[in-house]
Amino acid sequence: MVTTIQVKETTKQMLDNLKIKVKGSSYDQIIQSLLSNGVQVKDMFGSTKKRPLKFSKRDELNFNKL
């Protein structure tokens, strides 16, 4: 499955530069490489497959106490 994500122009330029530097074949390959080398998503609170849920900071704090 292919999806589209929005990134800032500067982020795209950084990915382009990294893609050239490591001779990557795709943005997906570059992103997977970054993630496997220690860059981790710390918090996916409220995320779902279709769209993020709307929670306030208070909701998140209450959830984390459980």
C-alpha positions in Angstrom: 0.0 0.0 0.0 1.3 3.4 -0.9 0.5 6.6 1.0 1.3 10.3 0.8 2.7 12.2 3.7 3.3 15.9 4.1 6.7 17.2 5.1 8.2 20.7 5.1 10.4 21.6 2.1 13.5 21.6 4.3 12.7 18.1 5.5 12.3 16.9 1.9 15.7 18.6 1.0 17.3 16.7 3.9 15.9 13.4 2.7 17.0 14.2 -0.9 20.6 14.9 0.4 20.6 11.7 2.5 19.2 9.7 -0.4 22.1 10.9 -2.6 24.7 10.4 0.1 23.8 6.8 0.9 22.7 6.0 -2.7 19.2 5.1 -1.5 16.6 4.1 -4.1 13.6 5.5 -2.4 12.4 7.8 0.4 10.9 4.7 2.1 14.3 3.0 2.2 15.8 6.2 3.7 13.1 6.5 6.4 13.2 2.8 7.3 17.0 3.1 7.6 16.7 6.1 9.9 14.1 4.3 12.0 16.1 1.1 12.3 19.2 3.1 13.4 17.7 4.3 16.6 15.2 7.0 15.7 12.1 5.9 17.4 8.6 7.2 17.7 8.2 7.8 21.5 4.5 8.4 21.7 1.6 7.3 19.5 -1.1 8.2 22.0 -4.4 8.7 20.2 -3.2 7.3 16.9 -5.4 5.0 14.8 -5.0 3.5 11.4 -7.4 5.9 9.7 -6.8 9.2 11.6 -5.5 10.5 14.9 -8.1 10.8 17.7 -8.6 14.2 19.3 -7.5 14.1 23.0 -6.6 17.0 25.2 -3.3 17.0 27.2 -5.4 16.4 30.3 -6.9 13.2 28.7 -3.4 12.0 27.8 -2.2 12.6 31.4 -5.2 10.8 32.8 -4.7 7.9 30.5 -1.0 7.6 31.4 -1.9 7.2 35.1 -3.8 4.0 34.4 
